[in-house]
Amino acid sequence: MRRLSVIVALGAMLGMLAGVLTASPALAGRGPKWQVFSSPAFTVPATFCGFKVRVKPAASKEFIKILKTADGSMTELFTGKFRQSYTNLSTGKAVTENASASARMTTNADGSIAVAARGRSPIFNPPAAAKRLGLPTVGIVAGGLTFSFDSEGNLTSFSLHGHVLVDVCAALR
């Protein structure tokens, strides 16, 4: 549960980091061990934008491959097309954004996490982290994105080689 809250809080990713897997057979054209990936709807607390934001998949053709190693670490590879809908729960105003990215998330045996993504990634930053990083609290970024957490869930590194495409909070005001 700690991992899920850490990922939703800072991550990005893509609604895909907050997701729930739906087991299915490997899909044609994706190769062995690729499975359909389903991102659930969730609500971002009002502390992020000044109002609650409902986030849900609008169109999802995402896939995941899970790789486990003998040392206990696990790497999850994500790819596919993904559109995400954001709704201001106070006004009903909504926007839908392309959030298609390829990503690799490695959870080490000690519980630390490293993420690398490329493409259009959703980000979810608590206000203090957003201010420190110069990013919106909820948004879509384009380019290369990497970040990591220690085993306690503390952000240990963050790098964006790209730019902010959409400040979702501003778009929903």
Chimera marker file (.cmm) of the C-alpha trace (Angstrom):
<marker_set name="trace">
<marker id="1" x="0.000" y="0.000" z="0.000" r="1" g="1" b="0" radius="0.5"/>
<marker id="2" x="2.894" y="2.371" z="0.767" r="1" g="1" b="0" radius="0.5"/>
<marker id="3" x="4.234" y="1.851" z="-2.738" r="1" g="1" b="0" radius="0.5"/>
<marker id="4" x="0.879" y="2.708" z="-4.302" r="1" g="1" b="0" radius="0.5"/>
<marker id="5" x="0.501" y="5.925" z="-2.311" r="1" g="1" b="0" radius="0.5"/>
<marker id="6" x="4.071" y="6.977" z="-3.086" r="1" g="1" b="0" radius="0.5"/>
<marker id="7" x="3.546" y="6.408" z="-6.771" r="1" g="1" b="0" radius="0.5"/>
<marker id="8" x="0.226" y="8.219" z="-6.916" r="1" g="1" b="0" radius="0.5"/>
<marker id="9" x="1.664" y="11.072" z="-4.892" r="1" g="1" b="0" radius="0.5"/>
<marker id="10" x="4.667" y="11.757" z="-7.092" r="1" g="1" b="0" radius="0.5"/>
<marker id="11" x="4.422" y="9.907" z="-9.992" r="1" g="1" b="0" radius="0.5"/>
<marker id="12" x="3.557" y="10.150" z="-12.791" r="1" g="1" b="0" radius="0.5"/>
<marker id="13" x="3.055" y="7.768" z="-14.289" r="1" g="1" b="0" radius="0.5"/>
<marker id="14" x="0.797" y="7.600" z="-16.019" r="1" g="1" b="0" radius="0.5"/>
<marker id="15" x="-2.063" y="6.614" z="-14.217" r="1" g="1" b="0" radius="0.5"/>
<marker id="16" x="-0.195" y="3.581" z="-15.140" r="1" g="1" b="0" radius="0.5"/>
<marker id="17" x="1.755" y="3.502" z="-11.928" r="1" g="1" b="0" radius="0.5"/>
<marker id="18" x="-1.414" y="3.597" z="-9.916" r="1" g="1" b="0" radius="0.5"/>
<marker id="19" x="-2.896" y="0.747" z="-11.860" r="1" g="1" b="0" radius="0.5"/>
<marker id="20" x="-4.280" y="-2.665" z="-11.300" r="1" g="1" b="0" radius="0.5"/>
<marker id="21" x="-3.201" y="-5.502" z="-13.557" r="1" g="1" b="0" radius="0.5"/>
<marker id="22" x="-5.675" y="-7.525" z="-15.476" r="1" g="1" b="0" radius="0.5"/>
<marker id="23" x="-4.162" y="-10.890" z="-16.267" r="1" g="1" b="0" radius="0.5"/>
<marker id="24" x="-4.595" y="-12.046" z="-19.839" r="1" g="1" b="0" radius="0.5"/>
<marker id="25" x="-2.713" y="-14.119" z="-22.366" r="1" g="1" b="0" radius="0.5"/>
<marker id="26" x="0.154" y="-12.594" z="-24.283" r="1" g="1" b="0" radius="0.5"/>
<marker id="27" x="-1.231" y="-10.453" z="-27.057" r="1" g="1" b="0" radius="0.5"/>
<marker id="28" x="-0.438" y="-10.778" z="-30.749" r="1" g="1" b="0" radius="0.5"/>
<marker id="29" x="2.315" y="-8.415" z="-31.795" r="1" g="1" b="0" radius="0.5"/>
<marker id="30" x="3.508" y="-7.795" z="-28.215" r="1" g="1" b="0" radius="0.5"/>
<marker id="31" x="5.538" y="-10.947" z="-27.792" r="1" g="1" b="0" radius="0.5"/>
<marker id="32" x="5.684" y="-13.345" z="-24.862" r="1" g="1" b="0" radius="0.5"/>
<marker id="33" x="4.729" y="-12.321" z="-21.320" r="1" g="1" b="0" radius="0.5"/>
<marker id="34" x="3.012" y="-9.033" z="-22.279" r="1" g="1" b="0" radius="0.5"/>
<marker id="35" x="-0.358" y="-8.583" z="-20.560" r="1" g="1" b="0" radius="0.5"/>
<marker id="36" x="-3.169" y="-6.062" z="-20.826" r="1" g="1" b="0" radius="0.5"/>
<marker id="37" x="-2.746" y="-3.329" z="-18.232" r="1" g="1" b="0" radius="0.5"/>
<marker id="38" x="-5.775" y="-1.562" z="-16.740" r="1" g="1" b="0" radius="0.5"/>
<marker id="39" x="-5.509" y="1.753" z="-14.905" r="1" g="1" b="0" radius="0.5"/>
<marker id="40" x="-8.278" y="2.368" z="-12.384" r="1" g="1" b="0" radius="0.5"/>
<marker id="41" x="-10.006" y="5.681" z="-11.753" r="1" g="1" b="0" radius="0.5"/>
<marker id="42" x="-8.837" y="7.563" z="-8.657" r="1" g="1" b="0" radius="0.5"/>
<marker id="43" x="-9.341" y="10.952" z="-7.023" r="1" g="1" b="0" radius="0.5"/>
<marker id="44" x="-6.525" y="13.432" z="-6.442" r="1" g="1" b="0" radius="0.5"/>
<marker id="45" x="-6.985" y="15.252" z="-3.095" r="1" g="1" b="0" radius="0.5"/>
<marker id="46" x="-7.937" y="18.945" z="-3.068" r="1" g="1" b="0" radius="0.5"/>
<marker id="47" x="-4.503" y="19.817" z="-1.652" r="1" g="1" b="0" radius="0.5"/>
<marker id="48" x="-3.030" y="19.319" z="-5.147" r="1" g="1" b="0" radius="0.5"/>
<marker id="49" x="-5.210" y="21.755" z="-7.174" r="1" g="1" b="0" radius="0.5"/>
<marker id="50" x="-7.436" y="23.501" z="-4.644" r="1" g="1" b="0" radius="0.5"/>
<marker id="51" x="-10.272" y="21.161" z="-5.641" r="1" g="1" b="0" radius="0.5"/>
<marker id="52" x="-10.612" y="17.383" z="-5.962" r="1" g="1" b="0" radius="0.5"/>
<marker id="53" x="-9.771" y="15.952" z="-9.379" r="1" g="1" b="0" radius="0.5"/>
<marker id="54" x="-11.203" y="12.658" z="-10.642" r="1" g="1" b="0" radius="0.5"/>
<marker id="55" x="-8.711" y="10.866" z="-12.884" r="1" g="1" b="0" radius="0.5"/>
<marker id="56" x="-9.858" y="8.004" z="-15.069" r="1" g="1" b="0" radius="0.5"/>
<marker id="57" x="-8.796" y="6.275" z="-18.252" r="1" g="1" b="0" radius="0.5"/>
<marker id="58" x="-10.572" y="7.595" z="-21.336" r="1" g="1" b="0" radius="0.5"/>
<marker id="59" x="-9.001" y="5.167" z="-23.793" r="1" g="1" b="0" radius="0.5"/>
<marker id="60" x="-6.505" y="2.498" z="-22.846" r="1" g="1" b="0" radius="0.5"/>
<marker id="61" x="-4.517" y="0.085" z="-24.951" r="1" g="1" b="0" radius="0.5"/>
<marker id="62" x="-1.691" y="-0.370" z="-22.479" r="1" g="1" b="0" radius="0.5"/>
<marker id="63" x="0.467" y="-3.411" z="-21.929" r="1" g="1" b="0" radius="0.5"/>
<marker id="64" x="2.816" y="-4.552" z="-19.187" r="1" g="1" b="0" radius="0.5"/>
<marker id="65" x="5.587" y="-7.118" z="-18.916" r="1" g="1" b="0" radius="0.5"/>
<marker id="66" x="6.797" y="-8.130" z="-15.444" r="1" g="1" b="0" radius="0.5"/>
<marker id="67" x="10.338" y="-9.403" z="-14.971" r="1" g="1" b="0" radius="0.5"/>
<marker id="68" x="11.499" y="-10.860" z="-11.652" r="1" g="1" b="0" radius="0.5"/>
<marker id="69" x="15.052" y="-11.631" z="-10.587" r="1" g="1" b="0" radius="0.5"/>
<marker id="70" x="16.573" y="-14.028" z="-8.084" r="1" g="1" b="0" radius="0.5"/>
<marker id="71" x="17.616" y="-11.144" z="-5.784" r="1" g="1" b="0" radius="0.5"/>
<marker id="72" x="13.953" y="-10.224" z="-5.228" r="1" g="1" b="0" radius="0.5"/>
<marker id="73" x="13.788" y="-7.162" z="-7.443" r="1" g="1" b="0" radius="0.5"/>
<marker id="74" x="11.051" y="-6.723" z="-10.029" r="1" g="1" b="0" radius="0.5"/>
<marker id="75" x="10.972" y="-4.664" z="-13.216" r="1" g="1" b="0" radius="0.5"/>
<marker id="76" x="7.712" y="-3.689" z="-14.877" r="1" g="1" b="0" radius="0.5"/>
<marker id="77" x="7.775" y="-2.525" z="-18.496" r="1" g="1" b="0" radius="0.5"/>
<marker id="78" x="4.837" y="-0.434" z="-19.764" r="1" g="1" b="0" radius="0.5"/>
<marker id="79" x="3.911" y="0.514" z="-23.313" r="1" g="1" b="0" radius="0.5"/>
<marker id="80" x="0.894" y="1.346" z="-25.412" r="1" g="1" b="0" radius="0.5"/>
<marker id="81" x="-1.631" y="4.076" z="-26.093" r="1" g="1" b="0" radius="0.5"/>
<marker id="82" x="-3.357" y="5.822" z="-23.219" r="1" g="1" b="0" radius="0.5"/>
<marker id="83" x="-5.689" y="8.807" z="-22.836" r="1" g="1" b="0" radius="0.5"/>
<marker id="84" x="-6.629" y="10.069" z="-19.399" r="1" g="1" b="0" radius="0.5"/>
<marker id="85" x="-9.621" y="12.176" z="-18.350" r="1" g="1" b="0" radius="0.5"/>
<marker id="86" x="-9.383" y="14.746" z="-15.535" r="1" g="1" b="0" radius="0.5"/>
<marker id="87" x="-12.531" y="16.230" z="-13.971" r="1" g="1" b="0" radius="0.5"/>
<marker id="88" x="-12.793" y="19.116" z="-11.496" r="1" g="1" b="0" radius="0.5"/>
<marker id="89" x="-15.261" y="17.642" z="-9.006" r="1" g="1" b="0" radius="0.5"/>
<marker id="90" x="-16.359" y="21.128" z="-7.854" r="1" g="1" b="0" radius="0.5"/>
<marker id="91" x="-17.360" y="22.468" z="-11.286" r="1" g="1" b="0" radius="0.5"/>
<marker id="92" x="-17.649" y="19.393" z="-13.502" r="1" g="1" b="0" radius="0.5"/>
<marker id="93" x="-15.168" y="20.869" z="-15.997" r="1" g="1" b="0" radius="0.5"/>
<marker id="94" x="-13.151" y="18.125" z="-17.683" r="1" g="1" b="0" radius="0.5"/>
<marker id="95" x="-10.195" y="17.703" z="-20.017" r="1" g="1" b="0" radius="0.5"/>
<marker id="96" x="-8.869" y="14.586" z="-21.716" r="1" g="1" b="0" radius="0.5"/>
<marker id="97" x="-5.163" y="14.274" z="-22.452" r="1" g="1" b="0" radius="0.5"/>
<marker id="98" x="-2.897" y="11.906" z="-24.333" r="1" g="1" b="0" radius="0.5"/>
<marker id="99" x="-0.702" y="10.254" z="-21.702" r="1" g="1" b="0" radius="0.5"/>
<marker id="100" x="0.974" y="7.606" z="-23.862" r="1" g="1" b="0" radius="0.5"/>
<marker id="101" x="4.462" y="6.773" z="-22.651" r="1" g="1" b="0" radius="0.5"/>
<marker id="102" x="6.837" y="3.872" z="-22.438" r="1" g="1" b="0" radius="0.5"/>
<marker id="103" x="8.142" y="3.269" z="-18.941" r="1" g="1" b="0" radius="0.5"/>
<marker id="104" x="10.301" y="0.993" z="-16.837" r="1" g="1" b="0" radius="0.5"/>
<marker id="105" x="9.707" y="0.752" z="-13.086" r="1" g="1" b="0" radius="0.5"/>
<marker id="106" x="12.129" y="-1.266" z="-10.979" r="1" g="1" b="0" radius="0.5"/>
<marker id="107" x="11.270" y="-2.167" z="-7.415" r="1" g="1" b="0" radius="0.5"/>
<marker id="108" x="14.424" y="-3.332" z="-5.655" r="1" g="1" b="0" radius="0.5"/>
<marker id="109" x="14.534" y="-6.013" z="-2.972" r="1" g="1" b="0" radius="0.5"/>
<marker id="110" x="14.991" y="-3.282" z="-0.315" r="1" g="1" b="0" radius="0.5"/>
<marker id="111" x="11.750" y="-1.551" z="-1.412" r="1" g="1" b="0" radius="0.5"/>
<marker id="112" x="13.388" y="1.354" z="-3.244" r="1" g="1" b="0" radius="0.5"/>
<marker id="113" x="11.874" y="2.252" z="-6.621" r="1" g="1" b="0" radius="0.5"/>
<marker id="114" x="13.364" y="3.692" z="-9.823" r="1" g="1" b="0" radius="0.5"/>
<marker id="115" x="11.239" y="4.848" z="-12.769" r="1" g="1" b="0" radius="0.5"/>
<marker id="116" x="12.263" y="5.889" z="-16.268" r="1" g="1" b="0" radius="0.5"/>
<marker id="117" x="9.672" y="7.017" z="-18.822" r="1" g="1" b="0" radius="0.5"/>
<marker id="118" x="9.690" y="8.470" z="-22.311" r="1" g="1" b="0" radius="0.5"/>
<marker id="119" x="6.801" y="10.101" z="-24.106" r="1" g="1" b="0" radius="0.5"/>
<marker id="120" x="3.795" y="11.912" z="-22.630" r="1" g="1" b="0" radius="0.5"/>
<marker id="121" x="3.687" y="11.155" z="-18.914" r="1" g="1" b="0" radius="0.5"/>
<marker id="122" x="1.146" y="12.256" z="-16.317" r="1" g="1" b="0" radius="0.5"/>
<marker id="123" x="2.697" y="13.673" z="-13.154" r="1" g="1" b="0" radius="0.5"/>
<marker id="124" x="1.212" y="13.985" z="-9.671" r="1" g="1" b="0" radius="0.5"/>
<marker id="125" x="3.386" y="16.069" z="-7.329" r="1" g="1" b="0" radius="0.5"/>
<marker id="126" x="2.457" y="17.088" z="-3.796" r="1" g="1" b="0" radius="0.5"/>
<marker id="127" x="2.505" y="20.920" z="-3.612" r="1" g="1" b="0" radius="0.5"/>
<marker id="128" x="5.855" y="21.138" z="-1.769" r="1" g="1" b="0" radius="0.5"/>
<marker id="129" x="7.564" y="18.855" z="-4.299" r="1" g="1" b="0" radius="0.5"/>
<marker id="130" x="5.949" y="20.676" z="-7.236" r="1" g="1" b="0" radius="0.5"/>
<marker id="131" x="7.249" y="24.008" z="-5.931" r="1" g="1" b="0" radius="0.5"/>
<marker id="132" x="10.741" y="22.595" z="-5.337" r="1" g="1" b="0" radius="0.5"/>
<marker id="133" x="10.852" y="21.015" z="-8.809" r="1" g="1" b="0" radius="0.5"/>
<marker id="134" x="9.206" y="23.933" z="-10.645" r="1" g="1" b="0" radius="0.5"/>
<marker id="135" x="6.430" y="21.696" z="-11.966" r="1" g="1" b="0" radius="0.5"/>
<marker id="136" x="2.626" y="21.665" z="-11.735" r="1" g="1" b="0" radius="0.5"/>
<marker id="137" x="1.049" y="19.501" z="-9.069" r="1" g="1" b="0" radius="0.5"/>
<marker id="138" x="-0.987" y="17.640" z="-11.711" r="1" g="1" b="0" radius="0.5"/>
<marker id="139" x="0.110" y="17.748" z="-15.320" r="1" g="1" b="0" radius="0.5"/>
<marker id="140" x="1.343" y="16.080" z="-18.478" r="1" g="1" b="0" radius="0.5"/>
<marker id="141" x="5.039" y="16.273" z="-19.380" r="1" g="1" b="0" radius="0.5"/>
<marker id="142" x="6.778" y="15.285" z="-22.604" r="1" g="1" b="0" radius="0.5"/>
<marker id="143" x="10.263" y="13.841" z="-22.953" r="1" g="1" b="0" radius="0.5"/>
<marker id="144" x="12.469" y="11.717" z="-20.757" r="1" g="1" b="0" radius="0.5"/>
<marker id="145" x="11.414" y="11.477" z="-17.110" r="1" g="1" b="0" radius="0.5"/>
<marker id="146" x="13.298" y="9.654" z="-14.368" r="1" g="1" b="0" radius="0.5"/>
<marker id="147" x="12.718" y="9.581" z="-10.639" r="1" g="1" b="0" radius="0.5"/>
<marker id="148" x="13.417" y="7.328" z="-7.688" r="1" g="1" b="0" radius="0.5"/>
<marker id="149" x="12.312" y="6.750" z="-4.099" r="1" g="1" b="0" radius="0.5"/>
<marker id="150" x="14.162" y="5.189" z="-1.207" r="1" g="1" b="0" radius="0.5"/>
<marker id="151" x="12.613" y="2.298" z="0.730" r="1" g="1" b="0" radius="0.5"/>
<marker id="152" x="10.811" y="4.793" z="3.016" r="1" g="1" b="0" radius="0.5"/>
<marker id="153" x="9.059" y="6.465" z="0.069" r="1" g="1" b="0" radius="0.5"/>
<marker id="154" x="11.230" y="9.605" z="0.020" r="1" g="1" b="0" radius="0.5"/>
<marker id="155" x="12.012" y="11.104" z="-3.372" r="1" g="1" b="0" radius="0.5"/>
<marker id="156" x="15.764" y="10.658" z="-3.938" r="1" g="1" b="0" radius="0.5"/>
<marker id="157" x="16.107" y="11.848" z="-7.534" r="1" g="1" b="0" radius="0.5"/>
<marker id="158" x="14.053" y="13.540" z="-10.236" r="1" g="1" b="0" radius="0.5"/>
<marker id="159" x="14.962" y="14.547" z="-13.769" r="1" g="1" b="0" radius="0.5"/>
<marker id="160" x="12.872" y="15.786" z="-16.689" r="1" g="1" b="0" radius="0.5"/>
<marker id="161" x="14.559" y="16.171" z="-20.064" r="1" g="1" b="0" radius="0.5"/>
<marker id="162" x="11.583" y="17.694" z="-21.791" r="1" g="1" b="0" radius="0.5"/>
<marker id="163" x="8.844" y="20.146" z="-20.914" r="1" g="1" b="0" radius="0.5"/>
<marker id="164" x="5.419" y="20.561" z="-19.354" r="1" g="1" b="0" radius="0.5"/>
<marker id="165" x="2.657" y="20.130" z="-21.936" r="1" g="1" b="0" radius="0.5"/>
<marker id="166" x="-0.392" y="20.688" z="-19.718" r="1" g="1" b="0" radius="0.5"/>
<marker id="167" x="-0.901" y="22.086" z="-16.226" r="1" g="1" b="0" radius="0.5"/>
<marker id="168" x="-4.084" y="20.129" z="-15.510" r="1" g="1" b="0" radius="0.5"/>
<marker id="169" x="-5.070" y="22.203" z="-12.456" r="1" g="1" b="0" radius="0.5"/>
<marker id="170" x="-4.910" y="25.417" z="-14.504" r="1" g="1" b="0" radius="0.5"/>
<marker id="171" x="-6.861" y="23.805" z="-17.350" r="1" g="1" b="0" radius="0.5"/>
<marker id="172" x="-9.648" y="22.776" z="-14.938" r="1" g="1" b="0" radius="0.5"/>
<marker id="173" x="-10.097" y="26.157" z="-13.228" r="1" g="1" b="0" radius="0.5"/>
<link id1="1" id2="2" r="1" g="1" b="0" radius="0.2"/>
<link id1="2" id2="3" r="1" g="1" b="0" radius="0.2"/>
<link id1="3" id2="4" r="1" g="1" b="0" radius="0.2"/>
<link id1="4" id2="5" r="1" g="1" b="0" radius="0.2"/>
<link id1="5" id2="6" r="1" g="1" b="0" radius="0.2"/>
<link id1="6" id2="7" r="1" g="1" b="0" radius="0.2"/>
<link id1="7" id2="8" r="1" g="1" b="0" radius="0.2"/>
<link id1="8" id2="9" r="1" g="1" b="0" radius="0.2"/>
<link id1="9" id2="10" r="1" g="1" b="0" radius="0.2"/>
<link id1="10" id2="11" r="1" g="1" b="0" radius="0.2"/>
<link id1="11" id2="12" r="1" g="1" b="0" radius="0.2"/>
<link id1="12" id2="13" r="1" g="1" b="0" radius="0.2"/>
<link id1="13" id2="14" r="1" g="1" b="0" radius="0.2"/>
<link id1="14" id2="15" r="1" g="1" b="0" radius="0.2"/>
<link id1="15" id2="16" r="1" g="1" b="0" radius="0.2"/>
<link id1="16" id2="17" r="1" g="1" b="0" radius="0.2"/>
<link id1="17" id2="18" r="1" g="1" b="0" radius="0.2"/>
<link id1="18" id2="19" r="1" g="1" b="0" radius="0.2"/>
<link id1="19" id2="20" r="1" g="1" b="0" radius="0.2"/>
<link id1="20" id2="21" r="1" g="1" b="0" radius="0.2"/>
<link id1="21" id2="22" r="1" g="1" b="0" radius="0.2"/>
<link id1="22" id2="23" r="1" g="1" b="0" radius="0.2"/>
<link id1="23" id2="24" r="1" g="1" b="0" radius="0.2"/>
<link id1="24" id2="25" r="1" g="1" b="0" radius="0.2"/>
<link id1="25" id2="26" r="1" g="1" b="0" radius="0.2"/>
<link id1="26" id2="27" r="1" g="1" b="0" radius="0.2"/>
<link id1="27" id2="28" r="1" g="1" b="0" radius="0.2"/>
<link id1="28" id2="29" r="1" g="1" b="0" radius="0.2"/>
<link id1="29" id2="30" r="1" g="1" b="0" radius="0.2"/>
<link id1="30" id2="31" r="1" g="1" b="0" radius="0.2"/>
<link id1="31" id2="32" r="1" g="1" b="0" radius="0.2"/>
<link id1="32" id2="33" r="1" g="1" b="0" radius="0.2"/>
<link id1="33" id2="34" r="1" g="1" b="0" radius="0.2"/>
<link id1="34" id2="35" r="1" g="1" b="0" radius="0.2"/>
<link id1="35" id2="36" r="1" g="1" b="0" radius="0.2"/>
<link id1="36" id2="37" r="1" g="1" b="0" radius="0.2"/>
<link id1="37" id2="38" r="1" g="1" b="0" radius="0.2"/>
<link id1="38" id2="39" r="1" g="1" b="0" radius="0.2"/>
<link id1="39" id2="40" r="1" g="1" b="0" radius="0.2"/>
<link id1="40" id2="41" r="1" g="1" b="0" radius="0.2"/>
<link id1="41" id2="42" r="1" g="1" b="0" radius="0.2"/>
<link id1="42" id2="43" r="1" g="1" b="0" radius="0.2"/>
<link id1="43" id2="44" r="1" g="1" b="0" radius="0.2"/>
<link id1="44" id2="45" r="1" g="1" b="0" radius="0.2"/>
<link id1="45" id2="46" r="1" g="1" b="0" radius="0.2"/>
<link id1="46" id2="47" r="1" g="1" b="0" radius="0.2"/>
<link id1="47" id2="48" r="1" g="1" b="0" radius="0.2"/>
<link id1="48" id2="49" r="1" g="1" b="0" radius="0.2"/>
<link id1="49" id2="50" r="1" g="1" b="0" radius="0.2"/>
<link id1="50" id2="51" r="1" g="1" b="0" radius="0.2"/>
<link id1="51" id2="52" r="1" g="1" b="0" radius="0.2"/>
<link id1="52" id2="53" r="1" g="1" b="0" radius="0.2"/>
<link id1="53" id2="54" r="1" g="1" b="0" radius="0.2"/>
<link id1="54" id2="55" r="1" g="1" b="0" radius="0.2"/>
<link id1="55" id2="56" r="1" g="1" b="0" radius="0.2"/>
<link id1="56" id2="57" r="1" g="1" b="0" radius="0.2"/>
<link id1="57" id2="58" r="1" g="1" b="0" radius="0.2"/>
<link id1="58" id2="59" r="1" g="1" b="0" radius="0.2"/>
<link id1="59" id2="60" r="1" g="1" b="0" radius="0.2"/>
<link id1="60" id2="61" r="1" g="1" b="0" radius="0.2"/>
<link id1="61" id2="62" r="1" g="1" b="0" radius="0.2"/>
<link id1="62" id2="63" r="1" g="1" b="0" radius="0.2"/>
<link id1="63" id2="64" r="1" g="1" b="0" radius="0.2"/>
<link id1="64" id2="65" r="1" g="1" b="0" radius="0.2"/>
<link id1="65" id2="66" r="1" g="1" b="0" radius="0.2"/>
<link id1="66" id2="67" r="1" g="1" b="0" radius="0.2"/>
<link id1="67" id2="68" r="1" g="1" b="0" radius="0.2"/>
<link id1="68" id2="69" r="1" g="1" b="0" radius="0.2"/>
<link id1="69" id2="70" r="1" g="1" b="0" radius="0.2"/>
<link id1="70" id2="71" r="1" g="1" b="0" radius="0.2"/>
<link id1="71" id2="72" r="1" g="1" b="0" radius="0.2"/>
<link id1="72" id2="73" r="1" g="1" b="0" radius="0.2"/>
<link id1="73" id2="74" r="1" g="1" b="0" radius="0.2"/>
<link id1="74" id2="75" r="1" g="1" b="0" radius="0.2"/>
<link id1="75" id2="76" r="1" g="1" b="0" radius="0.2"/>
<link id1="76" id2="77" r="1" g="1" b="0" radius="0.2"/>
<link id1="77" id2="78" r="1" g="1" b="0" radius="0.2"/>
<link id1="78" id2="79" r="1" g="1" b="0" radius="0.2"/>
<link id1="79" id2="80" r="1" g="1" b="0" radius="0.2"/>
<link id1="80" id2="81" r="1" g="1" b="0" radius="0.2"/>
<link id1="81" id2="82" r="1" g="1" b="0" radius="0.2"/>
<link id1="82" id2="83" r="1" g="1" b="0" radius="0.2"/>
<link id1="83" id2="84" r="1" g="1" b="0" radius="0.2"/>
<link id1="84" id2="85" r="1" g="1" b="0" radius="0.2"/>
<link id1="85" id2="86" r="1" g="1" b="0" radius="0.2"/>
<link id1="86" id2="87" r="1" g="1" b="0" radius="0.2"/>
<link id1="87" id2="88" r="1" g="1" b="0" radius="0.2"/>
<link id1="88" id2="89" r="1" g="1" b="0" radius="0.2"/>
<link id1="89" id2="90" r="1" g="1" b="0" radius="0.2"/>
<link id1="90" id2="91" r="1" g="1" b="0" radius="0.2"/>
<link id1="91" id2="92" r="1" g="1" b="0" radius="0.2"/>
<link id1="92" id2="93" r="1" g="1" b="0" radius="0.2"/>
<link id1="93" id2="94" r="1" g="1" b="0" radius="0.2"/>
<link id1="94" id2="95" r="1" g="1" b="0" radius="0.2"/>
<link id1="95" id2="96" r="1" g="1" b="0" radius="0.2"/>
<link id1="96" id2="97" r="1" g="1" b="0" radius="0.2"/>
<link id1="97" id2="98" r="1" g="1" b="0" radius="0.2"/>
<link id1="98" id2="99" r="1" g="1" b="0" radius="0.2"/>
<link id1="99" id2="100" r="1" g="1" b="0" radius="0.2"/>
<link id1="100" id2="101" r="1" g="1" b="0" radius="0.2"/>
<link id1="101" id2="102" r="1" g="1" b="0" radius="0.2"/>
<link id1="102" id2="103" r="1" g="1" b="0" radius="0.2"/>
<link id1="103" id2="104" r="1" g="1" b="0" radius="0.2"/>
<link id1="104" id2="105" r="1" g="1" b="0" radius="0.2"/>
<link id1="105" id2="106" r="1" g="1" b="0" radius="0.2"/>
<link id1="106" id2="107" r="1" g="1" b="0" radius="0.2"/>
<link id1="107" id2="108" r="1" g="1" b="0" radius="0.2"/>
<link id1="108" id2="109" r="1" g="1" b="0" radius="0.2"/>
<link id1="109" id2="110" r="1" g="1" b="0" radius="0.2"/>
<link id1="110" id2="111" r="1" g="1" b="0" radius="0.2"/>
<link id1="111" id2="112" r="1" g="1" b="0" radius="0.2"/>
<link id1="112" id2="113" r="1" g="1" b="0" radius="0.2"/>
<link id1="113" id2="114" r="1" g="1" b="0" radius="0.2"/>
<link id1="114" id2="115" r="1" g="1" b="0" radius="0.2"/>
<link id1="115" id2="116" r="1" g="1" b="0" radius="0.2"/>
<link id1="116" id2="117" r="1" g="1" b="0" radius="0.2"/>
<link id1="117" id2="118" r="1" g="1" b="0" radius="0.2"/>
<link id1="118" id2="119" r="1" g="1" b="0" radius="0.2"/>
<link id1="119" id2="120" r="1" g="1" b="0" radius="0.2"/>
<link id1="120" id2="121" r="1" g="1" b="0" radius="0.2"/>
<link id1="121" id2="122" r="1" g="1" b="0" radius="0.2"/>
<link id1="122" id2="123" r="1" g="1" b="0" radius="0.2"/>
<link id1="123" id2="124" r="1" g="1" b="0" radius="0.2"/>
<link id1="124" id2="125" r="1" g="1" b="0" radius="0.2"/>
<link id1="125" id2="126" r="1" g="1" b="0" radius="0.2"/>
<link id1="126" id2="127" r="1" g="1" b="0" radius="0.2"/>
<link id1="127" id2="128" r="1" g="1" b="0" radius="0.2"/>
<link id1="128" id2="129" r="1" g="1" b="0" radius="0.2"/>
<link id1="129" id2="130" r="1" g="1" b="0" radius="0.2"/>
<link id1="130" id2="131" r="1" g="1" b="0" radius="0.2"/>
<link id1="131" id2="132" r="1" g="1" b="0" radius="0.2"/>
<link id1="132" id2="133" r="1" g="1" b="0" radius="0.2"/>
<link id1="133" id2="134" r="1" g="1" b="0" radius="0.2"/>
<link id1="134" id2="135" r="1" g="1" b="0" radius="0.2"/>
<link id1="135" id2="136" r="1" g="1" b="0" radius="0.2"/>
<link id1="136" id2="137" r="1" g="1" b="0" radius="0.2"/>
<link id1="137" id2="138" r="1" g="1" b="0" radius="0.2"/>
<link id1="138" id2="139" r="1" g="1" b="0" radius="0.2"/>
<link id1="139" id2="140" r="1" g="1" b="0" radius="0.2"/>
<link id1="140" id2="141" r="1" g="1" b="0" radius="0.2"/>
<link id1="141" id2="142" r="1" g="1" b="0" radius="0.2"/>
<link id1="142" id2="143" r="1" g="1" b="0" radius="0.2"/>
<link id1="143" id2="144" r="1" g="1" b="0" radius="0.2"/>
<link id1="144" id2="145" r="1" g="1" b="0" radius="0.2"/>
<link id1="145" id2="146" r="1" g="1" b="0" radius="0.2"/>
<link id1="146" id2="147" r="1" g="1" b="0" radius="0.2"/>
<link id1="147" id2="148" r="1" g="1" b="0" radius="0.2"/>
<link id1="148" id2="149" r="1" g="1" b="0" radius="0.2"/>
<link id1="149" id2="150" r="1" g="1" b="0" radius="0.2"/>
<link id1="150" id2="151" r="1" g="1" b="0" radius="0.2"/>
<link id1="151" id2="152" r="1" g="1" b="0" radius="0.2"/>
<link id1="152" id2="153" r="1" g="1" b="0" radius="0.2"/>
<link id1="153" id2="154" r="1" g="1" b="0" radius="0.2"/>
<link id1="154" id2="155" r="1" g="1" b="0" radius="0.2"/>
<link id1="155" id2="156" r="1" g="1" b="0" radius="0.2"/>
<link id1="156" id2="157" r="1" g="1" b="0" radius="0.2"/>
<link id1="157" id2="158" r="1" g="1" b="0" radius="0.2"/>
<link id1="158" id2="159" r="1" g="1" b="0" radius="0.2"/>
<link id1="159" id2="160" r="1" g="1" b="0" radius="0.2"/>
<link id1="160" id2="161" r="1" g="1" b="0" radius="0.2"/>
<link id1="161" id2="162" r="1" g="1" b="0" radius="0.2"/>
<link id1="162" id2="163" r="1" g="1" b="0" radius="0.2"/>
<link id1="163" id2="164" r="1" g="1" b="0" radius="0.2"/>
<link id1="164" id2="165" r="1" g="1" b="0" radius="0.2"/>
<link id1="165" id2="166" r="1" g="1" b="0" radius="0.2"/>
<link id1="166" id2="167" r="1" g="1" b="0" radius="0.2"/>
<link id1="167" id2="168" r="1" g="1" b="0" radius="0.2"/>
<link id1="168" id2="169" r="1" g="1" b="0" radius="0.2"/>
<link id1="169" id2="170" r="1" g="1" b="0" radius="0.2"/>
<link id1="170" id2="171" r="1" g="1" b="0" radius="0.2"/>
<link id1="171" id2="172" r="1" g="1" b="0" radius="0.2"/>
<link id1="172" id2="173" r="1" g="1" b="0" radius="0.2"/>
</marker_set>
